[in-house]
Amino acid sequence: MEGEEEESDWMAPYKNFLIESLLPPDENEARDLKRKDSYYVIFDDELLKVRLTTPLLKCLNNQQADYVMR
């Protein structure tokens, strides 16, 4: 499915790390991912961004973001 392919662009590393503790092979990407992982949670198999003063924000792939913006 096309939406799932787009999801793998930026959300897959976060999901892989949060669910399976898998890090990307690139050392710099792995370091950045570990630094940013506390900003994300998995809830009902969806990636959500945690903010201090706002509710959980649902992470969208490009197709979903385009739909929301229209």
C-alpha positions as a printed Julia matrix, in Angstrom:
70×3 Matrix{Float64}:
  0.0    0.0    0.0
  1.29   3.45  -0.88
  0.65   5.03   2.54
  2.72   2.38   4.27
  5.64   2.97   1.9
  5.61   6.69   2.68
  5.4    5.93   6.39
  8.71   4.13   6.21
 10.39   7.4    5.2
 10.65   8.97   8.62
  8.42   7.08  11.07
  9.85   3.58  10.64
 13.11   4.18  12.55
 11.16   5.56  15.52
  8.67   2.69  15.49
 11.46   0.11  15.14
 13.34   1.6   18.07
 10.32   2.03  20.34
  8.79  -1.39  19.61
 11.78  -3.64  18.91
 14.76  -1.58  20.16
 16.33  -1.7   16.68
 18.75   1.09  15.78
 19.71   2.21  12.27
 23.12   0.99  11.07
 24.47   4.54  10.67
 26.08   5.69  13.91
 24.98   9.33  13.56
 21.37   8.4   12.82
 21.35   6.02  15.79
 22.68   8.74  18.11
 20.05  11.23  16.89
 17.3    8.64  17.25
 18.29   7.85  20.84
 18.33  11.56  21.64
 14.84  12.15  20.2
 13.1    8.93  21.25
 11.73  10.42  24.47
  9.55  12.74  22.38
  7.61   9.84  20.82
  5.35   7.04  22.09
  3.5    4.17  20.46
 -0.2    3.95  21.31
 -2.57   1.58  19.48
  0.18   0.94  16.93
  0.36   4.64  16.02
  3.33   6.95  16.52
  2.46   9.96  18.67
  4.59  12.94  19.62
  4.62  13.93  23.29
  4.65  17.62  24.19
  4.73  19.11  27.65
  1.88  21.6   27.3
 -0.22  20.07  24.49
 -2.04  16.79  24.0
 -0.42  13.89  22.14
  0.09  14.73  18.47
 -0.49  12.03  15.85
  2.41  11.64  13.43
  1.33  11.6    9.79
  2.95  10.37   6.6
  3.1   12.65   3.53
 -0.19  11.44   2.06
 -2.09  11.95   5.33
 -0.54  15.38   5.88
 -1.51  16.45   2.35
 -5.1   15.33   2.99
 -5.25  17.24   6.3
 -3.84  20.4    4.72
 -6.42  20.34   1.93
